[in-house]
Amino acid sequence: MTGGRGAPALLDRMVGDSLGWLEEARARFTLPPNVTTDADPNRTLKPLGELAELTQFVRTSNPRRDIREVADGLFAFAWNETRGGELFAELIRGEPHATYPVEMYGVFAQAGLRNAAVEELLSATTGLRSWRVAREDHTRTLGVLNAERRIGLLQHADFDGVLELTGLGLLPEPWALDRKAAYGMTHDVFHLTDWGRARRRLPQAYADYLRLWLPSWLEAWLEEQLWDLVGELLAVTACLPSAPYDPVAWQRLADAQADDGSVPEMGTAPPPGDGAEAFTACYHSTLVTAFAGTLARIASDEAGAGAGSAPGPEAEAEYESEVAP
């Protein structure tokens, strides 16, 4: 089905509760003083980058003003943690060929937050021959290419050519999709559509493949209670043309959301006590719930207006002009 009578209310509650928990946990995203040297980036830079990526979408796209305002505060916090972008200049100087500073900076550059020193460094490092060395993970390469597009840099490889080599582009046997491949496929869609902003980029053949098999994949990971992946699959569903709304899947994800707004990555919410453990177990799946709920809310509104799920040609043209190099 493409809509649901109770869909907007449920989605608004889930997104609002998710952002409420993230706001309460904001201090957990604070970067340590040694973030460029000794800190584990998977526990410091990665969470902050994910906070920026997904709240940036919610702050600009959610229909509810109150929700956008909370997301805007979280996004501003993330930019402040980078010291106005100076952090990225330090990271690039230390690792000129690393892609993660470019991917993280691209989120802020797209929002109009730029740093002159970073821009100067990137114009040099991304033009090097070594930058164009093929990466084994084609999905990650899509993310780098999308970041280059956001910043306005010349893309170092052909996006469509790389896409054809990904888990989505190869249209693999649906019964062989394991957890790692499923996460890769969701991110193929996110990078292709710039995290739902340009859903018309999804080719019809890929959309047809996803529309056919997403219900089965959703059911499999709903049974496993892997809520993080369920949220990503629901986000992908909302990127499809005339996006279907699965009330059962959304209700089951809603039932997994705790009273405080957090969504566990898997199973049930961790017991109260260890704040750091609870944060690690919930922050990404809670962010994904806010992101997927916003996408589904947009699709629900458009379906109710008889507009389908994709933006009109004028909106798409405006988007393309904003990110074109």
Backbone bond lengths (Angstrom), bond angles and torsions (degrees), N, CA, C in turn:
res aa  C-N    CA-C-N  psi(-1)  N-CA   C-N-CA  omega(-1)  CA-C   N-CA-C  phi
1 M - - - 1.450 - - 1.523 109.24 -
2 T 1.326 117.29 154.96 1.459 121.41 -175.04 1.513 113.12 -101.36
3 G 1.284 118.58 -0.37 1.454 119.83 179.91 1.504 109.89 -156.21
4 G 1.302 117.06 -167.42 1.444 121.81 178.62 1.511 108.95 -174.54
5 R 1.336 116.31 135.26 1.454 119.62 -174.34 1.521 111.37 -59.23
6 G 1.330 117.26 -38.95 1.449 119.66 -178.61 1.510 114.08 -96.83
7 A 1.332 117.63 6.06 1.461 120.83 -174.45 1.521 113.43 -59.88
8 P 1.343 120.73 -51.46 1.464 119.39 -177.14 1.523 113.24 -58.65
9 A 1.326 117.43 -43.25 1.463 120.49 -178.26 1.530 110.88 -64.69
10 L 1.326 116.62 -44.69 1.463 120.12 179.43 1.517 110.93 -63.56
11 L 1.328 117.14 -46.09 1.453 121.36 -178.11 1.524 111.22 -64.68
12 D 1.329 116.99 -42.50 1.464 120.24 178.78 1.525 110.73 -61.12
13 R 1.325 116.17 -42.44 1.462 119.19 -179.95 1.519 110.92 -64.63
14 M 1.328 117.09 -43.62 1.456 120.15 -178.48 1.525 111.57 -65.44
15 V 1.330 116.75 -43.12 1.468 119.71 179.78 1.523 110.23 -66.39
16 G 1.328 116.48 -45.85 1.456 120.05 -179.72 1.518 112.61 -61.63
17 D 1.342 116.67 -43.58 1.464 120.04 179.12 1.531 111.25 -65.76
18 S 1.334 116.47 -38.67 1.472 120.00 178.36 1.521 110.84 -61.45
19 L 1.327 116.19 -47.16 1.459 119.67 -179.67 1.528 111.23 -66.50
20 G 1.334 116.74 -32.90 1.456 119.59 176.61 1.518 111.65 -61.46
21 W 1.329 116.40 -43.01 1.465 119.44 178.07 1.522 110.86 -66.41
22 L 1.339 117.01 -41.63 1.459 120.82 179.91 1.525 110.77 -63.69
23 E 1.321 116.77 -36.79 1.459 120.30 176.68 1.528 110.76 -64.02
24 E 1.316 115.85 -42.71 1.456 120.04 178.13 1.534 111.63 -64.95
25 A 1.333 115.72 -31.21 1.473 121.04 -178.00 1.521 112.47 -94.34
26 R 1.319 117.12 10.94 1.467 121.20 -173.47 1.531 112.42 -52.14
27 A 1.308 117.60 -41.40 1.468 120.36 -177.01 1.525 111.93 -61.42
28 R 1.338 116.87 -25.56 1.474 120.00 179.77 1.535 111.97 -67.65
29 F 1.326 117.14 -19.26 1.457 121.39 178.89 1.535 112.12 -86.85
30 T 1.316 117.68 -5.92 1.468 121.22 -177.78 1.526 110.45 -61.77
31 L 1.324 116.35 134.62 1.461 120.92 -179.39 1.522 110.63 -80.94
32 P 1.335 117.30 141.30 1.462 120.34 177.18 1.524 110.56 -75.28
33 P 1.326 117.60 159.99 1.474 120.57 -179.65 1.524 113.38 -59.73
34 N 1.331 117.24 -29.41 1.469 120.48 -176.34 1.519 112.33 -97.67
35 V 1.325 117.44 29.36 1.460 120.59 -172.28 1.532 112.73 -62.02
36 T 1.326 118.42 -28.35 1.471 120.16 -178.48 1.521 113.24 -88.79
37 T 1.322 117.56 -2.45 1.464 119.45 -176.47 1.522 112.60 -122.81
38 D 1.322 116.70 -70.87 1.463 119.70 -169.86 1.521 114.95 -102.54
39 A 1.305 118.47 -16.46 1.466 120.31 -173.94 1.523 111.31 -71.84
40 D 1.341 115.82 150.55 1.460 121.96 176.64 1.522 108.70 -78.70
41 P 1.347 119.06 112.80 1.463 120.30 -176.44 1.520 113.45 -61.13
42 N 1.337 117.68 -25.79 1.461 119.77 178.96 1.526 112.46 -69.03
43 R 1.331 116.28 -18.24 1.465 120.40 179.11 1.521 112.46 -109.28
44 T 1.317 117.20 -1.64 1.468 120.44 -177.43 1.525 111.79 -127.28
45 L 1.333 116.98 -69.99 1.455 120.74 -177.30 1.528 112.33 -69.12
46 K 1.316 116.32 -40.35 1.464 119.65 -177.40 1.536 111.71 -61.37
47 P 1.340 119.77 -50.79 1.465 118.47 177.46 1.524 113.19 -59.19
48 L 1.342 116.87 -40.10 1.466 118.88 -179.48 1.525 110.76 -66.19
49 G 1.338 117.24 -40.75 1.453 120.36 178.32 1.516 112.14 -63.53
50 E 1.321 117.01 -38.94 1.462 120.64 178.42 1.524 110.82 -69.35
51 L 1.329 116.80 -36.86 1.463 119.91 175.17 1.525 110.30 -60.33
52 A 1.331 116.37 -45.18 1.462 120.35 -179.55 1.526 111.28 -64.63
53 E 1.330 117.20 -47.43 1.469 121.44 -176.85 1.522 111.86 -57.73
54 L 1.314 116.28 -48.95 1.459 118.89 -171.14 1.526 112.64 -84.50
55 T 1.327 118.72 -33.37 1.463 118.17 175.36 1.515 111.56 -72.54
56 Q 1.322 117.66 -27.78 1.466 120.13 175.16 1.525 110.41 -61.20
57 F 1.328 116.52 -40.14 1.462 118.88 178.11 1.521 110.64 -68.11
58 V 1.333 117.35 -46.06 1.464 120.70 -177.04 1.530 110.62 -64.05
59 R 1.329 117.51 -40.64 1.475 120.39 -176.15 1.521 112.82 -67.14
60 T 1.323 117.27 -23.24 1.463 120.38 -178.80 1.525 113.29 -104.83
61 S 1.334 117.77 -10.42 1.466 119.20 -169.34 1.518 115.13 -124.66
62 N 1.317 118.90 -24.79 1.463 119.09 -175.60 1.523 110.34 -67.86
63 P 1.333 117.72 138.48 1.468 120.28 -179.14 1.526 114.44 -66.65
64 R 1.330 117.53 -22.51 1.460 120.80 -175.39 1.538 111.69 -90.29
65 R 1.332 115.69 125.60 1.466 120.17 -178.43 1.525 111.75 -63.66
66 D 1.332 117.45 -41.30 1.460 119.64 -178.21 1.525 111.44 -63.56
67 I 1.328 116.22 -36.72 1.457 120.50 177.54 1.532 110.40 -68.45
68 R 1.323 116.15 -43.30 1.469 119.79 179.23 1.524 110.95 -60.26
69 E 1.321 117.25 -37.77 1.466 120.59 -177.77 1.530 111.20 -66.29
70 V 1.326 117.60 -41.02 1.465 119.91 178.12 1.528 109.77 -64.78
71 A 1.336 116.31 -44.88 1.461 120.31 179.10 1.524 111.05 -62.31
72 D 1.329 116.95 -37.49 1.457 120.99 179.79 1.521 110.77 -63.29
73 G 1.339 116.69 -39.88 1.459 119.97 177.94 1.517 112.17 -63.85
74 L 1.321 116.56 -39.90 1.465 120.74 178.91 1.523 110.85 -67.80
75 F 1.317 116.85 -38.93 1.464 120.32 179.01 1.529 110.33 -66.45
76 A 1.329 116.93 -42.04 1.467 120.80 178.05 1.528 110.50 -62.65
77 F 1.326 116.28 -38.38 1.469 120.30 176.42 1.532 110.27 -59.95
78 A 1.339 116.66 -44.60 1.464 120.42 -178.71 1.531 110.93 -61.54
79 W 1.325 117.52 -42.95 1.463 120.60 178.31 1.527 110.66 -63.76
80 N 1.320 116.72 -40.44 1.456 121.02 178.79 1.529 111.27 -61.98
81 E 1.330 116.68 -35.86 1.463 120.48 179.19 1.532 111.41 -65.31
82 T 1.322 117.15 -24.81 1.468 119.90 177.62 1.523 112.07 -85.43
83 R 1.347 116.46 3.54 1.468 122.87 -178.90 1.534 110.31 56.97
84 G 1.310 113.95 50.53 1.459 119.05 178.40 1.509 113.70 64.68
85 G 1.328 116.24 26.66 1.459 120.93 178.02 1.514 114.13 95.26
86 E 1.334 118.82 -9.10 1.464 121.07 -179.22 1.533 111.49 -60.13
87 L 1.324 116.25 -31.95 1.462 119.77 178.33 1.521 111.24 -56.88
88 F 1.320 117.28 -40.30 1.472 120.13 -177.63 1.525 111.40 -67.47
89 A 1.322 116.66 -35.17 1.467 118.97 176.47 1.525 110.04 -62.75
90 E 1.329 117.02 -40.71 1.460 120.53 178.68 1.529 111.04 -65.83
91 L 1.331 116.57 -41.95 1.459 120.16 -179.44 1.524 111.51 -65.34
92 I 1.314 116.56 -40.08 1.465 120.25 -178.20 1.529 110.41 -70.20
93 R 1.310 117.35 -38.48 1.465 119.50 177.07 1.526 110.69 -63.44
94 G 1.318 115.97 -37.01 1.462 119.58 -178.97 1.521 113.33 -77.07
95 E 1.337 117.07 -33.16 1.471 122.56 -179.51 1.531 108.92 -136.19
96 P 1.319 117.90 79.57 1.470 120.48 -173.84 1.524 114.19 -58.37
97 H 1.347 117.50 -26.96 1.459 119.66 -175.96 1.529 112.98 -101.83
98 A 1.324 117.13 1.63 1.464 120.01 178.99 1.528 109.85 -70.44
99 T 1.310 115.31 140.63 1.470 119.21 -178.29 1.519 113.24 -91.64
100 Y 1.335 118.03 -24.96 1.459 118.27 -172.17 1.538 113.65 -64.11
101 P 1.362 120.19 -33.89 1.469 116.89 175.86 1.527 112.07 -63.67
102 V 1.329 116.88 -34.79 1.463 120.69 179.37 1.530 109.98 -68.54
103 E 1.336 116.33 -43.76 1.461 120.02 179.87 1.529 111.10 -62.69
104 M 1.331 116.69 -43.15 1.459 119.83 179.27 1.528 111.45 -67.80
105 Y 1.304 117.05 -43.86 1.466 120.42 -178.41 1.527 110.97 -64.42
106 G 1.330 116.74 -33.81 1.457 120.07 -178.93 1.510 113.59 -58.30
107 V 1.331 117.40 -33.22 1.465 121.03 178.69 1.524 110.13 -62.03
108 F 1.325 116.43 -45.08 1.453 120.78 -178.03 1.531 111.05 -73.78
109 A 1.333 116.82 -39.26 1.469 120.04 179.50 1.520 110.47 -60.23
110 Q 1.326 116.67 -39.15 1.458 119.95 178.80 1.526 111.00 -62.49
111 A 1.333 115.95 -30.69 1.465 120.76 179.58 1.527 112.28 -85.00
112 G 1.330 117.40 2.49 1.456 120.99 179.19 1.510 114.53 89.63
113 L 1.350 117.52 7.35 1.458 122.14 178.66 1.524 108.09 -98.52
114 R 1.312 116.23 107.39 1.459 120.94 -174.54 1.519 111.22 -127.77
115 N 1.327 115.43 160.86 1.454 122.45 179.73 1.526 107.67 -132.03
116 A 1.310 116.58 125.27 1.463 120.71 -173.57 1.524 112.18 -62.21
117 A 1.326 117.35 -38.95 1.461 119.80 -179.26 1.526 110.84 -65.86
118 V 1.317 116.68 -39.71 1.463 120.61 177.82 1.519 110.36 -64.01
119 E 1.321 116.58 -44.93 1.463 120.48 -179.41 1.526 111.01 -59.49
120 E 1.324 116.55 -41.36 1.463 120.10 -179.88 1.520 111.02 -66.13
121 L 1.321 116.76 -42.85 1.462 120.57 178.67 1.526 111.29 -63.50
122 L 1.313 116.74 -44.01 1.467 120.31 -177.23 1.526 111.94 -66.39
123 S 1.313 116.38 -34.04 1.471 118.05 178.78 1.519 111.01 -63.27
124 A 1.340 116.47 -24.90 1.467 120.74 177.96 1.520 111.57 -89.80
125 T 1.331 117.56 -51.95 1.468 119.56 -172.17 1.525 112.61 -68.14
126 T 1.330 118.27 -39.14 1.471 119.39 -177.96 1.525 112.50 -77.81
127 G 1.310 117.13 -5.53 1.461 120.54 175.38 1.514 113.42 -95.54
128 L 1.330 117.07 -2.35 1.461 120.85 -178.88 1.527 111.24 -75.43
129 R 1.329 115.95 151.56 1.463 119.95 177.66 1.529 110.53 -61.81
130 S 1.331 116.19 -36.43 1.461 119.12 -178.42 1.532 112.19 -66.31
131 W 1.320 117.19 -23.44 1.464 120.55 177.43 1.528 110.69 -68.02
132 R 1.329 116.67 -27.10 1.464 121.04 -176.30 1.519 113.24 -88.99
133 V 1.343 117.41 2.91 1.458 120.38 177.44 1.529 108.75 -61.23
134 A 1.327 115.87 133.16 1.468 120.19 -177.09 1.524 110.62 -62.73
135 R 1.326 115.93 139.74 1.460 121.84 176.38 1.523 109.18 -101.24
136 E 1.326 115.72 146.56 1.462 118.92 -178.28 1.525 112.14 -66.18
137 D 1.318 116.64 -35.16 1.452 121.38 -176.71 1.529 109.07 -90.08
138 H 1.322 116.84 100.89 1.464 120.68 -176.49 1.528 111.64 -68.01
139 T 1.327 116.86 -31.66 1.459 119.15 176.98 1.516 110.07 -62.72
140 R 1.332 117.13 -43.47 1.461 120.10 177.98 1.524 110.94 -62.75
141 T 1.326 116.77 -36.73 1.463 119.79 177.97 1.522 110.42 -62.84
142 L 1.335 117.73 -37.54 1.467 120.10 175.56 1.525 110.41 -59.38
143 G 1.328 116.06 -40.47 1.456 119.57 178.99 1.516 111.78 -63.13
144 V 1.331 117.05 -39.85 1.461 121.02 178.37 1.525 110.20 -66.79
145 L 1.315 116.72 -43.03 1.464 120.52 179.17 1.527 111.05 -63.25
146 N 1.307 116.76 -39.18 1.458 119.22 177.94 1.522 110.93 -66.37
147 A 1.345 116.97 -37.52 1.464 120.45 176.79 1.524 110.60 -64.15
148 E 1.329 116.64 -41.80 1.469 119.72 177.65 1.526 110.40 -60.30
149 R 1.321 116.12 -40.79 1.471 120.26 179.16 1.532 109.95 -64.46
150 R 1.308 117.09 -41.96 1.457 120.58 -179.92 1.526 111.86 -62.28
151 I 1.321 115.83 -41.21 1.461 120.63 -176.47 1.524 111.26 -75.81
152 G 1.345 115.96 -28.12 1.451 120.65 -177.02 1.512 112.81 101.10
153 L 1.341 116.62 18.67 1.458 121.89 178.59 1.527 110.25 -87.10
154 L 1.315 115.84 157.01 1.453 120.29 174.02 1.529 108.46 -67.25
155 Q 1.317 117.91 126.72 1.463 119.98 -179.06 1.528 109.92 -68.88
156 H 1.340 115.02 134.53 1.462 119.74 -170.97 1.526 112.78 -81.70
157 A 1.338 118.29 -7.11 1.465 122.27 177.99 1.520 108.41 -151.66
158 D 1.314 116.40 166.68 1.461 121.46 -179.86 1.533 109.00 -78.78
159 F 1.323 116.46 118.22 1.462 120.99 -175.38 1.522 111.20 -58.42
160 D 1.327 117.86 -49.01 1.464 120.90 -176.85 1.518 111.42 -64.30
161 G 1.337 116.23 -36.07 1.459 119.06 178.80 1.514 112.28 -65.43
162 V 1.330 116.59 -39.42 1.465 120.23 176.87 1.524 110.38 -69.10
163 L 1.331 116.65 -40.78 1.462 120.68 -179.81 1.525 112.09 -56.69
164 E 1.323 116.16 -37.93 1.475 120.30 -178.93 1.525 112.50 -62.58
165 L 1.332 117.54 -20.21 1.469 121.74 -177.91 1.529 112.90 -96.84
166 T 1.314 116.93 0.29 1.466 120.56 -177.52 1.526 110.98 -87.23
167 G 1.343 114.72 175.00 1.457 119.97 177.13 1.510 112.90 -62.49
168 L 1.326 117.53 -30.71 1.464 119.62 175.30 1.522 110.39 -77.45
169 G 1.321 116.45 -46.53 1.461 120.36 -174.65 1.518 113.70 -62.03
170 L 1.330 117.54 -30.37 1.466 121.00 -178.86 1.529 112.63 -84.57
171 L 1.344 117.01 -6.27 1.470 121.55 -178.89 1.533 110.91 45.36
172 P 1.322 117.51 62.74 1.471 120.59 -174.51 1.526 112.22 -68.80
173 E 1.324 115.08 165.82 1.455 120.44 177.38 1.531 109.13 -56.85
174 P 1.315 118.20 122.93 1.476 120.59 -173.10 1.521 113.62 -62.95
175 W 1.330 118.25 -29.66 1.453 120.78 -178.56 1.528 112.21 -74.14
176 A 1.346 116.75 -11.99 1.462 120.55 -178.17 1.526 112.14 -97.26
177 L 1.316 117.95 7.69 1.457 121.28 -176.35 1.530 110.12 -76.97
178 D 1.339 116.57 108.64 1.464 119.54 175.79 1.528 108.79 -93.45
179 R 1.318 115.64 -177.54 1.459 120.43 -173.64 1.532 111.80 -61.27
180 K 1.326 117.17 -46.66 1.466 120.08 -178.75 1.521 111.03 -62.43
181 A 1.322 116.49 -43.47 1.472 120.28 -180.00 1.523 110.97 -65.67
182 A 1.323 116.49 -35.29 1.461 120.11 179.85 1.523 110.84 -65.26
183 Y 1.328 116.47 -44.29 1.461 119.32 176.61 1.535 110.69 -62.11
184 G 1.327 116.38 -40.19 1.455 119.37 178.05 1.515 112.09 -61.98
185 M 1.328 116.52 -41.30 1.458 120.08 -178.88 1.526 111.51 -66.85
186 T 1.337 117.12 -40.41 1.465 117.95 178.43 1.525 110.05 -61.25
187 H 1.330 117.10 -39.24 1.456 118.99 -178.99 1.525 112.31 -74.52
188 D 1.323 118.02 -26.88 1.463 119.45 170.92 1.524 109.64 -57.72
189 V 1.318 116.13 -44.77 1.466 120.96 179.45 1.523 110.32 -65.91
190 F 1.331 117.46 -43.37 1.460 119.90 -177.87 1.525 111.45 -63.11
191 H 1.337 117.33 -43.65 1.464 119.44 -179.65 1.531 110.51 -69.31
192 L 1.320 116.75 -38.53 1.461 120.87 179.98 1.523 111.43 -62.63
193 T 1.315 116.66 -42.70 1.467 121.45 -177.04 1.524 112.73 -95.29
194 D 1.314 117.79 10.35 1.457 122.73 -173.49 1.520 110.42 49.07
195 W 1.347 114.33 54.74 1.460 122.16 176.49 1.527 111.40 56.23
196 G 1.338 115.04 46.13 1.448 120.98 173.11 1.510 115.65 86.04
197 R 1.319 118.51 -2.51 1.463 120.40 -178.73 1.526 112.41 -79.00
198 A 1.321 117.72 -24.57 1.469 122.00 -175.51 1.525 109.07 -131.85
199 R 1.334 115.93 65.08 1.455 120.27 -173.53 1.522 113.49 -67.54
200 R 1.322 117.50 -18.80 1.467 119.80 177.80 1.526 112.28 -68.67
201 R 1.318 116.83 -14.00 1.469 119.04 178.20 1.526 112.51 -70.93
202 L 1.323 118.13 -17.09 1.463 121.12 -177.63 1.527 109.02 -72.08
203 P 1.340 118.98 111.45 1.464 120.61 -179.03 1.521 111.93 -60.68
204 Q 1.316 116.01 151.49 1.460 120.93 -175.39 1.524 112.10 -59.90
205 A 1.326 117.28 -39.28 1.467 119.66 -178.51 1.530 110.98 -62.33
206 Y 1.333 116.60 -40.04 1.461 119.55 178.16 1.522 110.68 -69.56
207 A 1.330 116.02 -40.11 1.467 119.62 179.33 1.527 110.91 -62.42
208 D 1.321 116.88 -41.79 1.469 120.69 179.45 1.525 110.59 -63.86
209 Y 1.314 116.63 -42.91 1.468 121.63 179.01 1.528 110.75 -60.94
210 L 1.321 115.97 -46.50 1.458 120.68 -178.80 1.526 111.43 -67.08
211 R 1.318 116.51 -42.11 1.467 119.82 -178.90 1.538 110.53 -61.45
212 L 1.314 116.34 -35.22 1.461 120.47 -178.38 1.524 111.93 -71.94
213 W 1.341 117.03 -40.03 1.461 119.29 -169.15 1.524 115.23 -105.67
214 L 1.307 118.61 -16.31 1.463 119.59 179.90 1.535 113.65 -55.86
215 P 1.323 119.94 -41.61 1.478 118.46 179.30 1.523 113.19 -58.03
216 S 1.325 117.35 -39.96 1.461 120.13 179.31 1.522 111.20 -68.38
217 W 1.334 116.75 -43.32 1.457 119.59 178.74 1.527 110.81 -63.53
218 L 1.324 116.43 -42.16 1.453 120.23 178.30 1.526 111.29 -58.65
219 E 1.322 115.77 -45.55 1.458 119.60 -178.74 1.527 110.64 -61.64
220 A 1.320 116.50 -39.89 1.475 120.17 -178.86 1.526 111.00 -62.09
221 W 1.346 117.15 -46.26 1.463 118.55 -176.14 1.518 112.41 -84.85
222 L 1.320 117.85 -16.71 1.461 119.60 167.92 1.527 109.80 -66.35
223 E 1.315 115.63 -39.96 1.465 119.61 178.82 1.536 110.70 -64.84
224 E 1.331 116.28 -35.68 1.463 120.27 177.80 1.526 112.48 -79.33
225 Q 1.331 116.52 -9.29 1.464 122.69 -177.18 1.533 111.53 58.20
226 L 1.311 115.46 37.55 1.459 120.77 175.06 1.533 106.72 -90.33
227 W 1.332 115.50 82.29 1.465 121.45 -169.70 1.513 112.18 -66.99
228 D 1.309 117.95 -30.35 1.458 121.20 179.04 1.523 110.61 -61.30
229 L 1.322 117.03 -47.66 1.456 121.06 179.16 1.529 111.03 -72.48
230 V 1.319 117.60 -35.36 1.472 120.21 175.32 1.524 109.87 -57.47
231 G 1.334 116.46 -44.48 1.457 119.83 178.95 1.521 112.27 -62.11
232 E 1.327 116.85 -41.47 1.464 119.55 179.28 1.529 111.37 -66.23
233 L 1.326 117.17 -39.32 1.465 120.24 178.21 1.535 111.15 -66.69
234 L 1.326 116.96 -35.67 1.466 119.85 176.40 1.528 110.38 -68.62
235 A 1.328 117.22 -33.84 1.460 120.44 175.60 1.522 110.41 -65.49
236 V 1.330 117.17 -42.56 1.464 121.00 176.87 1.526 109.92 -61.98
237 T 1.316 117.03 -42.92 1.462 120.96 178.53 1.523 110.52 -56.25
238 A 1.328 116.68 -40.99 1.461 121.01 -178.53 1.520 112.85 -71.48
239 C 1.336 117.76 -11.96 1.464 121.47 176.87 1.531 112.43 -87.08
240 L 1.331 117.47 -8.70 1.463 120.65 -177.64 1.518 111.20 -74.82
241 P 1.328 117.56 152.01 1.462 120.10 172.75 1.527 110.10 -58.94
242 S 1.334 117.58 138.65 1.467 122.34 -175.93 1.519 109.54 46.60
243 A 1.319 114.65 55.98 1.462 122.52 -169.28 1.527 112.67 -52.96
244 P 1.345 117.05 124.67 1.467 119.77 176.96 1.525 110.54 -71.88
245 Y 1.319 116.31 150.78 1.469 122.25 176.21 1.518 107.61 -115.95
246 D 1.330 116.06 122.24 1.456 121.61 -178.51 1.528 108.44 -100.74
247 P 1.341 118.31 97.59 1.471 119.51 -175.77 1.514 113.52 -63.82
248 V 1.328 117.75 -31.39 1.465 120.47 -179.55 1.523 110.22 -68.64
249 A 1.333 116.87 -46.91 1.470 120.33 -179.34 1.522 110.57 -63.10
250 W 1.324 117.04 -42.96 1.455 119.84 -179.52 1.527 111.29 -66.25
251 Q 1.324 116.95 -38.29 1.464 118.58 179.02 1.519 111.25 -67.30
252 R 1.315 116.89 -37.55 1.470 119.54 178.87 1.535 111.03 -67.45
253 L 1.327 116.50 -37.06 1.462 118.68 175.39 1.526 109.91 -67.41
254 A 1.333 116.59 -39.36 1.461 120.23 177.44 1.522 111.08 -62.03
255 D 1.313 117.33 -39.27 1.466 121.24 179.13 1.529 111.38 -65.60
256 A 1.336 116.46 -27.26 1.470 120.34 179.52 1.526 111.80 -79.61
257 Q 1.330 117.01 -16.66 1.460 120.88 -179.70 1.522 109.88 -74.89
258 A 1.311 116.54 128.40 1.461 121.42 -178.01 1.527 110.80 -73.79
259 D 1.317 115.75 167.31 1.463 121.03 -179.47 1.517 112.38 -60.78
260 D 1.343 116.74 -28.11 1.466 119.35 -179.18 1.528 112.53 -83.69
261 G 1.341 117.08 -0.86 1.460 121.31 177.69 1.508 114.72 99.41
262 S 1.323 117.91 -11.23 1.461 120.38 -179.13 1.519 111.10 -75.96
263 V 1.318 114.78 151.08 1.464 122.09 176.44 1.523 107.31 -122.59
264 P 1.325 118.60 119.94 1.468 119.37 -179.66 1.520 111.10 -69.50
265 E 1.305 115.66 148.66 1.462 118.59 177.07 1.519 110.82 -60.94
266 M 1.322 116.66 -37.74 1.455 121.36 -178.31 1.525 109.52 -151.86
267 G 1.315 116.42 143.13 1.454 120.67 175.42 1.512 112.43 71.40
268 T 1.323 115.48 -136.77 1.458 121.09 -178.03 1.519 110.46 -103.02
269 A 1.332 115.49 162.93 1.456 120.40 -178.88 1.516 110.59 -61.81
270 P 1.337 117.70 143.22 1.470 120.11 178.65 1.521 110.09 -65.10
271 P 1.321 118.35 151.78 1.462 121.06 179.58 1.517 110.85 -65.86
272 P 1.331 117.57 150.24 1.461 119.85 178.87 1.531 110.52 -64.25
273 G 1.298 114.89 151.98 1.470 118.67 179.39 1.510 111.40 142.65
274 D 1.312 117.15 -74.80 1.456 121.53 -178.03 1.523 109.30 -88.15
275 G 1.318 116.36 100.20 1.457 120.07 -177.09 1.509 113.19 -62.67
276 A 1.346 117.35 -39.84 1.461 120.68 -179.17 1.523 110.84 -64.86
277 E 1.324 117.22 -41.44 1.462 120.87 179.65 1.526 110.88 -65.87
278 A 1.328 115.97 -42.61 1.464 119.96 179.53 1.526 110.42 -64.41
279 F 1.337 116.65 -38.99 1.463 119.99 178.88 1.522 110.76 -61.97
280 T 1.328 116.60 -49.36 1.466 120.80 -179.38 1.519 111.45 -60.77
281 A 1.325 116.88 -36.14 1.466 121.25 -176.97 1.522 112.80 -77.13
282 C 1.337 117.26 -15.66 1.466 118.79 -170.69 1.531 115.91 -126.43
283 Y 1.342 118.15 -20.56 1.464 116.83 -166.43 1.532 112.68 -63.30
284 H 1.347 117.60 -42.32 1.460 118.50 -175.19 1.525 111.36 -71.38
285 S 1.313 117.08 -44.99 1.466 120.10 179.99 1.526 111.10 -65.01
286 T 1.335 117.73 -30.55 1.463 120.58 176.86 1.524 110.29 -71.32
287 L 1.331 116.87 -41.54 1.464 120.47 174.44 1.530 111.36 -60.71
288 V 1.324 116.03 -44.44 1.468 120.71 -179.41 1.531 110.44 -62.26
289 T 1.320 116.99 -37.95 1.461 119.99 178.85 1.526 110.66 -63.09
290 A 1.332 117.26 -42.49 1.467 120.28 177.70 1.520 110.90 -64.39
291 F 1.315 117.01 -39.74 1.469 122.25 179.35 1.521 111.19 -67.23
292 A 1.324 116.81 -51.58 1.462 120.75 -178.51 1.522 110.84 -64.44
293 G 1.334 116.58 -39.45 1.458 119.54 179.20 1.517 112.22 -63.59
294 T 1.317 116.87 -37.10 1.469 120.47 177.66 1.523 110.50 -66.99
295 L 1.331 117.04 -44.98 1.466 120.02 177.56 1.526 111.34 -60.25
296 A 1.333 116.18 -44.76 1.467 119.68 -179.20 1.523 111.24 -66.94
297 R 1.323 116.75 -34.54 1.466 120.65 177.72 1.520 110.55 -64.48
298 I 1.330 116.73 -42.96 1.463 120.97 177.39 1.530 110.24 -60.93
299 A 1.339 115.51 -46.52 1.463 120.16 -179.95 1.520 111.13 -62.41
300 S 1.327 117.19 -38.93 1.466 121.10 179.01 1.518 110.84 -64.29
301 D 1.323 117.08 -43.51 1.459 120.68 178.84 1.528 110.95 -63.12
302 E 1.326 116.05 -42.58 1.462 119.60 -178.30 1.516 111.29 -68.64
303 A 1.334 117.00 -36.38 1.457 120.16 177.03 1.521 110.36 -65.14
304 G 1.334 116.33 -39.41 1.458 119.94 178.82 1.507 112.34 -66.65
305 A 1.345 115.86 -28.92 1.457 120.13 179.12 1.526 112.20 -88.61
306 G 1.353 115.52 -1.61 1.461 119.59 179.94 1.495 113.18 74.19
307 A 1.366 116.04 26.77 1.464 119.30 -175.31 1.509 113.45 -104.32
308 G 1.326 118.62 -1.37 1.455 119.45 -174.43 1.511 109.54 73.41
309 S 1.314 116.50 -172.51 1.464 119.11 -174.37 1.508 113.80 -99.74
310 A 1.315 117.71 -10.89 1.452 118.56 -175.18 1.511 110.42 -96.97
311 P 1.331 118.48 148.54 1.448 120.58 176.91 1.516 110.57 -66.98
312 G 1.322 116.64 156.39 1.455 120.59 179.85 1.508 111.44 -70.33
313 P 1.336 117.72 167.86 1.469 121.47 -178.24 1.515 113.09 -57.98
314 E 1.358 117.77 -35.89 1.455 119.39 -178.81 1.524 110.76 -66.71
315 A 1.341 116.01 -42.57 1.460 119.47 179.03 1.514 110.70 -65.39
316 E 1.328 116.88 -39.79 1.461 120.22 179.46 1.513 111.17 -65.32
317 A 1.337 116.73 -41.37 1.453 120.12 178.95 1.523 110.83 -63.90
318 E 1.354 115.90 -39.00 1.459 119.81 178.03 1.528 110.24 -63.74
319 Y 1.346 115.98 -42.39 1.464 119.30 178.95 1.524 110.61 -61.50
320 E 1.310 116.64 -46.51 1.462 119.89 -177.43 1.531 110.52 -60.78
321 S 1.346 117.26 -38.63 1.457 118.83 -179.35 1.511 112.01 -68.02
322 E 1.347 116.59 -27.70 1.454 120.46 -179.00 1.529 111.81 -72.63
323 V 1.333 117.68 -33.16 1.462 119.92 -173.84 1.518 113.28 -106.71
324 A 1.308 118.46 -5.76 1.468 119.26 -178.14 1.515 110.53 -67.35
325 P 1.356 116.93 140.90 1.468 120.05 178.16 1.524 110.21 -64.49
